[in-house]
Structures are given as C-alpha cells and as structure tokens.
Amino acid sequence: MSGEAQLEALLEIINTSARQAIAEYKNRGNSVPTLDATEFHPLDFQEDTVALKKAVRLLEGACQQLCATLAPPQHTVINFAQSYDWACTGVAIRARIADILDGHPKGIHVSELAEMVHFEKGKLSRIMRVLASKGCFTEVDTDVFANNRLSLILKSSSNPGCLVRIHAQDVSQGAAVLYETLTEPEYATSYDPDKAPLIYALKKKGLKGSFFDWMKEDDERRESYHRAMIGLGDIMGSLSVLHHYPWDTVSTVCDVGASIGTFSLPLAKKYPHLKITDQDLPEVLVQAKDVWAKDAPEALQGQRVEFIPLNFFEESPVHGKDVYYVSANLYSLLRNIIHDWPDAEAAIILRNVRKALAPHSRLLIHDYVLANVNRKSVAEYMGADVAPEPMLPNFGAGNSRMYQQDLNMWFIHNAKERTLADSIALGSAAGLRLEKVYDLAESAVLEFRLA
Ligand SMILES: C[S@@+](CC[C@H](N)C(=O)[O-])C[C@H]1O[C@@H](n2cnc3c(N)ncnc32)[C@H](O)[C@@H]1O
C-alpha cells in the first residue's frame, strides 16, 4: 500500500469506527456524549461494552497512527516523554477537586478552589488547565472550572478513581526508579516479587516484603485497593463476560483470589442458580463479607455464596474431587491473578488449581492477552482479533492500556501480562490444555481443562 493509500485507509477506519461508536451510544441512551456533559452516559457503566470497545479500539489506534505519521517526529517523541497527566490527575484526586465541584454546575473560580484546598492559586490554575485541555474538567469561564463526564471519575466515591489514585500516587514511584532497578545487580535480573521497582522505592521508606505485605499493613490502603479492583473491571469492561460466556451451563464457581467479590458478586446477581465459593487471603474476606452483606444480602441468605480463606501458594482451592464439587461440576476462575505473578509463582498457583479440577471442570483465566506488533506474528494470535491493514496488527494505541498494564505489573510485582503463547505454555506445564478463547475486545477469557 502506498503512503497516501495508507493515510486514506486510516481516515476510512476512523470514520467508520467513530460512526459505530456513535451508534452504540444512541442505541443505549438515545443521545451521544459531549465533552462538557455533566453526567455519565447510560452506556458508561453498562456490563456489556464489547461492541463499543471494538469500535473505540480501532478509533484510538487509527487516530494515533495517523497523527504519528503526519506530525513531525520530534513533536511525537517529546509527547511520549513529557506527559505529566498522571501527576496533575494525582493532585486533583488527592485534593478532592471533583468532590468540591460537585453540586456547582456553573463552576468555581480557581482562586476560591485554591483557598479551599490550601494551594497557591496560580499553580492550581495551571494544573486545571492541563487537565481541561485533555477534556477532564470544563473551563466554563476564564479560570472557572466545573466537573464534566471525565472528571466525575475522580470523585472519591468512584471505583475507577481508586485505581487512578494508585497509579498516580504509588505505581509512579516504581516507574521513577525503573532505570535503577535495571542497573543495580541485586534487582537487574531478579524476578522476585520483592525486587519490583515499586518495592525498591518503598524499601527506602521502610517496607519489608512485597506488594501484598504492604497491603496487609494498612486497612484503609487495602480497602481502597479492593475498590480499585472493581474499578479495574469497569475500565477493562470485564463484566462483558457475563453476556459472552455460557453461564447457564455452569452450576458451581470458585473465584480464586476473589477480592471483595469484584466479579463473583455481579455474577451471583445475574445468575442466581450459581453456587459460588470466594477464596482470598483471610483479611480480604473480612472486607468481602461486609460488601456482600450490603450489596447482595439475598445471596448470603440463600447460602449461594461461601467464603473460604486460601493462600494459593500453599494449598489448593476447594476441591473438585470432593463429592459435592464433582457432582456440581466446579468451574475455577482466576481473574487478574496470574498477571500479578512472575512465571515461577504463576506456575505454583496453576499447579495448585489444577489439583482441584475434576475431569469436567474448567479453569477460566481472565486477563489481558498481549500480542507482538509485526504482521508476521499474526498466526500466533490464534483467533484473537487482528486489526485491518494498514493498522498495526495489535491495534497499536487502540490497545495501549494492556501494554501499560504489562508495565504496571512489572513495576508493582515484577510480574507481567502474557501473550497467548505464554499462557498456553504456562498452562501446559501445569497439566492444563487451552480449549477456547473468548475475546472481549479488551480483556480475554482463556478456558482451560485438564490436559
Ligand atoms: C489483582 S487482585 C484481583 C482480584 C479479583 N480477582 C479481581 O479480578 O478483581 C489480586 C487478588 O489476589 C489476592 N491474593 C494475593 N496473594 C494471595 C495469596 N497468596 N493467596 C490468595 N489470594 C491472594 C489479593 O488479595 C487480591 O484480591
């Protein structure tokens, strides 16, 4: 394809995919969102967002590719290095700017806002301007800012906001010392969880152990982390799986590393026939029981959910060989778990889960699935979506969150997101065979059974 033909093709993809996204919004809410909207659109927190995410994946990928092709290269590359959006977002969220602006649709002048949060007004105004330039907050009049659909995500009641805060406040500390961890001998070749870049930074402040030891230390930090896990599901559109997996044919689910029921609680609400076992560290299950009592008391009263503490390195989840679970045909679920661990630890978890599976059982691994960026590798995608030419086959910037998440897992845990080939190899070493891939446009569910 000639250079000009490539540009025309990208423009066509942008046009078509934007129209698909518009149609999705109209279908669900009879209206399209605008940048200065002051409420969420009815589609924003729908469970099944596969169609919208497919359109936006093409749109974001093609837009970035078009800009990277047409802008001067020095302009594009400096954009990579000098994006301080995370720092500005971190300030807005820690100072609770979106909470303060709530109930003020006409906005608040930055002088008044600065007084309320005890910042110097000129400095706050520059931060607000950076964010408003990216569409987060609206400058309704000179130096007067109001909330909009994007800034609502930064309210303290928002679960995705909890994840934004973890990135801006904590993960960024790991990112800042990445070079040091690549060069200091003790860290450079290590894949131990307690040699992750964030842990390198936190050790200087007295932390002993790894990320989950740090979580154990502080109830408030842990509560916020588990709310962030609900937010991560919202960001990834993970609840789409409620609509794209045949849950009607399943009777028993063991959610291994279930957090506070981030997935199993909506699952129990949508499929009341399911018997659910939630397993996680004991301190997490204390918080989980409170959440279920508040949000799904009917499941507790109907004894449709049980909570069994588990350390998945030391023992197997509830056993598929137990009479009850064999007859109930146990399905085990690992959502956003394997990506938290380097290969050696991931292999132990999978071996322990495997011991709990009966012949008819399935293990569902729900994570991101990475792909290489050249067209020669497309054969390895094994049925997962491939972007049309001239786009990069892995959708480029259209899938940026999963490649950033791969780095997050490195910074926090010394772990990683995996390609399909990586997951097949990991499963096979634990005696598991991949049966089917459910591509949910951003994340994917890999269905394994005993090999
Ligand atoms: C990234 S979160 C994922 C939570 C949930 N599956 C989800 O998708 O929202 C990882 C979970 O693993 C749990 N976890 C960490 N170490 C564990 C261990 N040794 N045994 C059992 N669970 C553990 C954490 O408490 C946390 O709930």
PDBQT file of the ligand as one rigid body, heavy atoms in Angstrom, charges set to zero:
ROOT
HETATM    1  C1  LIG A 501      -5.326  -8.038  41.253  1.00  0.00    +0.000 C 
HETATM    2  S1  LIG A 501      -6.340  -8.625  42.543  1.00  0.00    +0.000 S 
HETATM    3  C2  LIG A 501      -7.620  -9.411  41.602  1.00  0.00    +0.000 C 
HETATM    4  C3  LIG A 501      -8.869  -9.565  42.381  1.00  0.00    +0.000 C 
HETATM    5  C4  LIG A 501     -10.071 -10.128  41.617  1.00  0.00    +0.000 C 
HETATM    6  N1  LIG A 501      -9.848 -11.462  41.127  1.00  0.00    +0.000 N 
HETATM    7  C5  LIG A 501     -10.475  -9.201  40.506  1.00  0.00    +0.000 C 
HETATM    8  O1  LIG A 501     -10.357  -9.568  39.322  1.00  0.00    +0.000 OA
HETATM    9  O2  LIG A 501     -10.910  -8.091  40.798  1.00  0.00    +0.000 OA
HETATM   10  C6  LIG A 501      -5.400  -9.961  43.217  1.00  0.00    +0.000 C 
HETATM   11  C7  LIG A 501      -6.050 -10.698  44.357  1.00  0.00    +0.000 C 
HETATM   12  O3  LIG A 501      -5.183 -11.776  44.764  1.00  0.00    +0.000 OA
HETATM   13  C8  LIG A 501      -5.263 -11.881  46.189  1.00  0.00    +0.000 C 
HETATM   14  N2  LIG A 501      -4.056 -12.581  46.681  1.00  0.00    +0.000 N 
HETATM   15  C9  LIG A 501      -2.798 -12.106  46.756  1.00  0.00    +0.000 A 
HETATM   16  N3  LIG A 501      -1.972 -13.023  47.263  1.00  0.00    +0.000 NA
HETATM   17  C10 LIG A 501      -2.724 -14.119  47.529  1.00  0.00    +0.000 A 
HETATM   18  C11 LIG A 501      -2.444 -15.412  48.062  1.00  0.00    +0.000 A 
HETATM   19  N4  LIG A 501      -1.200 -15.749  48.418  1.00  0.00    +0.000 N 
HETATM   20  N5  LIG A 501      -3.454 -16.305  48.179  1.00  0.00    +0.000 NA
HETATM   21  C12 LIG A 501      -4.733 -15.945  47.813  1.00  0.00    +0.000 A 
HETATM   22  N6  LIG A 501      -5.060 -14.732  47.305  1.00  0.00    +0.000 NA
HETATM   23  C13 LIG A 501      -4.068 -13.832  47.167  1.00  0.00    +0.000 A 
HETATM   24  C14 LIG A 501      -5.339 -10.433  46.617  1.00  0.00    +0.000 C 
HETATM   25  O4  LIG A 501      -5.800 -10.303  47.942  1.00  0.00    +0.000 OA
HETATM   26  C15 LIG A 501      -6.288  -9.851  45.577  1.00  0.00    +0.000 C 
HETATM   27  O5  LIG A 501      -7.626  -9.951  45.967  1.00  0.00    +0.000 OA
ENDROOT
TORSDOF 0
